[in-house]
Amino acid sequence: MRYISTRGTAPALSFEQAMLTGLARDGGLYLPDTIPHLAASDIAAMAGKSYEEIAFRVMRPFIGDTFDDAQFKQLIAQAYQGFDHAARAPLVQLAPNHFLAELFHGPTLAFKDFAMQLIGQMFQAALARSGDRVTIVGATSGDTGSAAIEAFRGLSNVDVFILYPHGRVSEVQRRQMTTPQESNVHAIAVDGDFDDCQAAVKDMFNDFEFREAVSLAGVNSINWGRVLAQVVYYFTSAVALGAPHRQVSFTVPTGNFGDIFAGYIAKQMGLPIKDLVVATNQNDILHRTLDTGAYVKEGVVPSISPSMDIQVSSNFERALYYAYGGDTSAVAADMQALSSGGFTISQGAYEALKTTYLSGRASEADTRSQIKASLAESGELLCPHSAVGVHVAQTFQGDTPMITLATAHPAKFPDAVKDASGITADLPDRMADIYEKPERVTRVANDLNALQTFIKERIAQ
Ligand SMILES: *Cc1c(COP(=O)(O)O)cnc(C)c1O
């Protein structure tokens, strides 16, 4: 299987190359040239199997000869052994026909661990084989950074630099990034918002001299390896509720569109998903786009669900690629227009998106009252992102079982959760000392040159 760029002019790569690279050289994102299909009997045979076994069956067709079966199984086992729930992604029931997939039992308490722990293992195995060394630079609205640092800390062939918006992540998120003491970990507080951080990382990838000089690698949600790892829990959840014999729907708290896009891949692989619902907070650019066909950037307004405070939703480009039927020049033209403010999706592609994705938004007040209501109705204490999902999911509830993805643990956002519910969400014991540990972070201006200089200096040490 080869991986091709959404913008059509970068060379096709193997799985290993696409994973180690992240962003394509033409600015596009990598996608498999075909999406493998699993027969209903293959899906039926997943019933009762472990998360790790299902992960192997779902991802195996995508990785080519990057790893042999025995090694791939071993990497999967290592990736998920640090999760503190045997099911890895357990389902709990919220209401008749409404289920929550708890994706927050990994080391940093957010769903990002599912992908990051696995690509940490895959990077390490691939780099050990080649002897190469890479510099990972990532932007985060909070959870990607902590998950990446947790996955890559202490690895010998990797330096990891994480850019986060200064003052705009929760204290737990920040401390997860600043308290690891390994010398290959570098947390950078940028004077800007998440979109600024993400733009700086993209600019570094487009600066080929810098890219080569530091062997730049990307682990943001644009990395195909991450999307692939996230396809798995759509399968485990759906199979637990009776797929392939019964359809299910999913609602996904969405920011960068990586998680919901993984659901689209699962559906294309043959998983009987009825609706895929995009849930946004007050930063509702995706909901507005699906509502109107016009993608128009506005300012980011900080919310109590900060991991979704975004205006440039990178993986939406992958959805556009399929909506345009693989017309890479149409995608490239829209992305060009986006850099000067926005674009309008052409009629046919817009129709295609509307049949693929439903959407809704939750205001700050909706989010708070949902945290309170879910606690009263089911005993489940939701994080604000998951509450956005549950709120939106309810408006699409029908005869098909609805699964809302719970993307983070409430203890990651204790202030907002306490404010809404009156309850203090406790961190798991293994993290209880996070408030006492010393922090290590460098504050850097929102300036490409300053950031690149800092990175070069650090890796030279
Ligand atoms: C990253 C994140 C999201 C958004 O996921 P995308 O894949 O970027 O759409 C939602 N909730 C939480 C808690 C997150 O960390």
The ligand as an SDF file (V2000), in Angstrom:
LIG
                    3D

 15 15  0  0  0  0  0  0  0  0999 V2000
   -7.6900   16.6830   20.8550 C   0  0  0  0  0  0  0  0  0  0  0  0
   -8.9470   16.6580   21.6350 C   0  0  0  0  0  0  0  0  0  0  0  0
  -10.2030   16.7940   21.0210 C   0  0  0  0  0  0  0  0  0  0  0  0
  -10.3320   17.0580   19.5380 C   0  0  0  0  0  0  0  0  0  0  0  0
   -9.9000   15.9750   18.7550 O   0  0  0  0  0  0  0  0  0  0  0  0
   -9.5560   16.1780   17.2130 P   0  0  0  0  0  0  0  0  0  0  0  0
   -9.0240   14.8840   16.7450 O   0  0  0  0  0  0  0  0  0  0  0  0
   -8.5260   17.2770   17.1780 O   0  0  0  0  0  0  0  0  0  0  0  0
  -10.8060   16.5960   16.5270 O   0  0  0  0  0  0  0  0  0  0  0  0
  -11.3250   16.6850   21.7950 C   0  0  0  0  0  0  0  0  0  0  0  0
  -11.2480   16.4850   23.1370 N   0  0  0  0  0  0  0  0  0  0  0  0
  -10.0580   16.3550   23.7650 C   0  0  0  0  0  0  0  0  0  0  0  0
  -10.0420   16.1500   25.2330 C   0  0  0  0  0  0  0  0  0  0  0  0
   -8.8700   16.4350   23.0390 C   0  0  0  0  0  0  0  0  0  0  0  0
   -7.6990   16.2940   23.6700 O   0  0  0  0  0  0  0  0  0  0  0  0
  1  2  1  0
  2  3  1  0
  2 14  2  0
  3  4  1  0
  3 10  2  0
  4  5  1  0
  5  6  1  0
  6  7  2  0
  6  8  1  0
  6  9  1  0
 10 11  1  0
 11 12  2  0
 12 13  1  0
 12 14  1  0
 14 15  1  0
M  END
$$$$
